[in-house]
Amino acid sequence: MSDRRDVFNGEHLNRTFGRTRAVHDVSCVIPADARIAVTGPSGSGKSTLLHLIAGIDEPTGGTVGWPRLNGHPRHHPGRVGIVLQRPALLATLDVGENVALPLLLAGRPAESARLAAGDTLGRLGLADLIDRLPHELSGGQAQRVAVARAVAAGPELIVADEPTAALDTEGAARLVDALLAAAERAGAALVLATHDTAVADRLEQRWHMADGALGNPTEPLC
């Protein structure tokens, strides 16, 4: 179904919560160079699927694999970068410390992690924010800092779940610019869930979800 160039593969994935079937019999492969927008109405299963892809949730049926990671993301900190709808920055840490945190968790020395965080912020045009606390940031700035945190360790896969939902049109465009640039620099696949057609149109491939099922009328998923 896939090879070592793929960052994720899933076969016949199911995820239920009680009697609610959030993901139903989904099979998909994410190549290393993928740029995928996952669309669909609220409640269609987009977030649940992305959580399975990122390894922050487990399927109740089917199999998952991350060929390029040689195992589950939990055993390889920083190899999967995650951006959520809200930036979820730690309030007591400044921007540089927030971005350095995944590197520290992956075992980088503190000074090296801080330097790498500064370099990542600089590449995303955020160097002047490095000493600010989260409450001093605008919504768009905070979300772009969350992107920096997700990509600082050089991930193989970036998973973004409705990252532009709380942003205006200009802020959403800047955030997508940041995600695409970060994915290109890291050589990472990018999978982004969105309701915004303008955002989805920026990515090369589109997967559509409805009632927990995933389909693409123009391109095969596997």
BELVENBEL-V755838 format. One line per field, one symbol per residue. phi: phi as a letter, one per 30 degrees, with the letter a starting at -180 (. if undefined). Layout:
phi = ???
This chain:
phi = .abdddcabbbhdbbcbicdcdbbhcbabcddcdbcccckdeidjeddddddddicbcddajbbabedchkdedcbeidbcbbcdcdhddddcdedddddedddddjdeedddddddddddddcibedcecddedccdeddddddddeddcediddbccbchdceccdedddddddedddddddddicdbbbcaccdddeddcdbbcccahiccbbdcbddb
